[in-house]
């Protein structure tokens, strides 16, 4: 199965969103986010808010979802659907489009958008 490109639409966390994340003990969240859905998806964009939440593997993660004129910060479990090559989908359940494998770091590096904070910490 050929890998498809990710959307990579950029977005900055707002001060209010950073405050909410601090209030629920998410530490080390990046301010600059990029859509992790496959390119060509519908109106919704999704970015994982990385950081240490104290949740074990498989627990809910924090996500920022956005559409024109609307943003939602929420905790949701990962999709987990298999991609046919042994990898699982790492975007939130109920997402638009296909099931991208965990390719965010590689694609950001290819685009020259990666920085040390992107590869630090668990997904």
C-alpha positions in Angstrom: 0.0 0.0 0.0 1.5 3.3 -1.0 1.7 6.0 1.7 -0.5 9.0 1.0 0.5 12.5 2.0 -0.8 14.1 5.1 -2.7 17.5 5.0 -0.3 19.4 7.3 -2.5 22.4 7.5 -0.9 24.6 10.3 -2.5 26.0 13.4 -1.3 27.7 16.5 -2.8 26.9 19.9 -4.5 29.9 21.4 -3.7 31.2 24.9 -7.1 29.9 26.1 -6.4 26.4 24.7 -2.9 26.3 26.4 -4.6 27.3 29.6 -7.2 24.5 29.4 -4.4 22.0 28.7 -2.5 23.2 31.7 -5.6 22.9 33.9 -6.0 19.2 32.9 -2.3 18.5 33.5 -1.1 18.2 29.9 2.5 19.2 30.0 4.9 19.9 27.1 2.2 20.6 24.5 3.5 22.3 21.4 2.1 25.6 20.3 2.5 24.9 16.5 0.3 22.1 15.3 -0.3 20.4 11.9 -3.3 18.5 10.6 -2.6 14.7 10.8 -5.4 13.6 8.4 -4.6 12.4 4.9 -4.5 15.1 2.3 -7.8 15.6 0.5 -10.0 15.0 3.5 -13.2 17.0 4.1 -13.6 20.3 6.1 -12.4 19.0 9.5 -8.7 19.2 10.4 -7.2 17.3 13.4 -3.9 17.7 15.3 -2.8 15.7 18.3 -1.7 17.8 21.2 1.4 16.0 22.5 2.5 16.2 26.0 2.7 14.2 29.2 -0.8 13.5 30.5 0.1 10.6 32.8 -2.3 8.4 30.7 -1.0 4.9 29.8 -0.7 3.7 26.3 -4.2 3.3 24.7 -5.7 6.0 27.0 -7.4 9.1 25.6 -5.3 11.8 24.1 -6.0 15.5 23.6 -6.8 16.6 20.1 -7.5 20.0 18.5 -10.1 19.7 15.8 -10.9 22.7 13.6 -13.2 23.7 10.7 -13.7 27.1 9.2 -14.9 29.3 12.1 -14.8 26.6 14.8 -12.2 24.9 17.0 -12.7 22.1 19.5 -10.1 20.9 22.1 -11.1 17.4 23.4 -9.9 14.2 24.9 -10.7 11.2 22.6 -9.3 7.7 22.1 -7.2 7.0 18.9 -9.0 5.3 16.0 -6.9 2.2 16.1 -8.0 0.8 12.7 -5.4 -1.3 11.0 -3.9 0.1 7.8 -3.3 -3.3 6.1 0.5 -3.3 6.8 0.5 -3.9 10.5 0.3 -0.3 11.6 -2.7 1.3 13.3 -4.4 4.6 12.7 -3.2 7.1 15.3 -5.8 9.9 14.7 -9.0 10.2 16.8 -11.8 7.8 16.3 -14.6 9.0 14.0 -12.2 11.1 11.9 -12.8 12.1 8.2 -11.0 10.4 5.4 -8.7 7.4 5.3 -6.6 5.9 8.1 -3.2 7.4 8.0 -0.3 5.5 9.6 1.8 7.4 12.1 3.8 9.5 9.5 3.6 13.0 11.0 7.2 13.4 12.1 8.6 12.1 8.7 6.4 14.4 6.7 7.1 17.4 8.8 10.9 16.8 8.4 10.4 16.4 4.6 8.7 19.8 4.5 11.3 21.4 6.7 8.7 22.0 9.5 10.2 19.6 12.1 11.9 20.9 15.2 13.3 19.0 18.2 10.0 19.5 20.1 8.1 17.5 17.5 10.0 14.3 18.1 10.1 14.6 21.9 7.7 12.8 24.0 5.1 10.1 23.4 2.2 10.3 20.9 
